[in-house]
Amino acid sequence: MKFLKSPAKTGLFIFISLALAGCTSNYQKLSKKPVEKVNDHVLTSKEFANLLARKLKNFDALAAKDPNNVHRIKEEILRDFLVKSLTLDWARAQSIVVSENILDKEVDKLRANYPDDLSFRRSLAQENLSFAEWREELRYVLIEREVFKKINEKVKAPTEEEVKRYYEDHKDMFKRKERIYIRQIVVDEEAKADALKIDLKTKDFADLAKKFSITPEAKSGGVVGWIEKGTVDYFDRLFTAGSGVQMVKSPFGIHLIRVEKKAPASTLGIEEAKPQIVRALKAQREQAEYVAWLDAQLRSSKVLKDYELMNSISVDTRGTDD
């Protein structure tokens, strides 16, 4: 039985089908059958199939049908639904809610990232989402954020002694290779690069970058920033090149590069490294707190999974000409 048809990459459709051995139930009954139940939350086979199609839509035809990929995505859907259900139940028990006013403000903020309403609606259609579904997903994201805040209230800031011990145990993390700070103009033809190199003798580098460079940093006057030695192979020659504008060829085009600053290899001192260390230690503690919280929710919840039903949901792909 064809269960869901979802557009994937251009010219490709994902077909999700359900075929339970010996089952003569009609479509409606099958579509409402639960794949997973967490307390009073139910994930039906239809909802599961929709999520599966959405997650597979950016795969190519072979990858979308690969049994390993399909199994991995199916398990991911079950896990996400479990965590979402436990999070919502705990939020309800803690009286954590997101008001309609806060949700509306977040909706407006995200919609403002699109040039117009048509673009916004088109992006939802590409995800096979209605506006109402998207809005509810956003509500959950906001609730989840508040739940994380509540869980992490117990997490204590690391002490000076803990920061020092982390620094001593992870000194290699704070070593910096030789670095250069560069600005560039990238063009697609060598003749253009030659003409610009002449212009650079009398004109401002940043102005020419904004006007002629084809890479994203053009808008900031060509500033790439700090590059460590060994990070980008075609930039390594700049570490030993003389002064002045250097011309470098790469798969992206012809680069006219000016090295504005150089810094030798060094090791960050503990005070410089401290913000990074504090973030790392807090992240470790927050992860431990979250794992303990999740384990506690699981132990106090009722979770049922129908793996036979899940495994019966299969994937096929076809081109638009099939």
Buried (B, 14 or more C-beta within 10 A) or exposed (E): EEBBEBBBBEEBBBBBBBEBEEEEEEEEEBBEBBBBBBBEBBBBBBBBBBBBBBBBBEBEBEEBBBEEBBEEBBEEBBEEBBBBBBBBBBBEEEEBEBEEEEBEEBBEEEBEEEEEEEEBBEEEEEEBBEEEEBBEEBBBEBBBEBBBEBBBEEBEEBEEEBBBBBBEEEEEBBEBBBBBBBBBBBBEEEEBBEEBBEBBEEEEBBEBBBEBBEBEBBEEBBBBEEBBBEEEEEBBEBBEBEEEBBEBEEEEBBBBBBBEEEEEEEEBEBEEBBEBBBEBBBEEBBEEBBEEBBEEBEEEBEBEBBEEBBEBBBBBBBEEEE
